[in-house]
Amino acid sequence: MPRDKTNILDVLLFTVLTIGFAVIALFNWRGGEVIGGLVLTGLTLLCGAATVDGLQRGVRPPTSWERFKAWMVLRPALIGGVGIVVFLQLPADLGSALPSLPHETAAGLLVIGLLVWAIAIGYTLWRAPHRFEADAAYRRRIKYRE
């Protein structure tokens, strides 16, 4: 029985995960973290096996539904990552970041920014496919039309 070709987005995802886990595993091994190194090496091998399996089956371009679903899954992670990067770039003293504003106003702007960020993540998580939700149910819930 011939196996279906793999969506190229799945192969790319497992390739990125394999490289990421391998780099982190290398840092763990070099830092003397044996348990972390073992766990991440196992994850590297697992993702590497999934990548090889996908490549052996052959790859195909994604359908419009698969591209849409991948984007809906990726959005919360991107928004979360951008928010964390912005938050880490803020100085410890907000008054020095915005010298023309009083300290309370700068803190208020930070709280409003964090609230908007949390709402954006919550909304994108709500719009993303749920863990055990079938594709047909997800299409109905979001009113997807091709």
QUIJOMO-V148738 format. One record per run of one state. SS is the DSSP state (alpha for helix, beta for strand, coil for the rest). FROM is the first residue (numbers start at 1). TO is the last residue. If there is no record, write none. Layout:
SS_FROM_TO + SS_FROM_TO
//
This chain:
coil_1_5 + beta_6_7 + alpha_8_30 + coil_31_33 + alpha_34_57 + coil_58_58 + beta_59_60 + coil_61_63 + alpha_64_89 + coil_90_93 + alpha_94_97 + coil_98_102 + alpha_103_127 + coil_128_134 + alpha_135_142 + coil_143_146
//
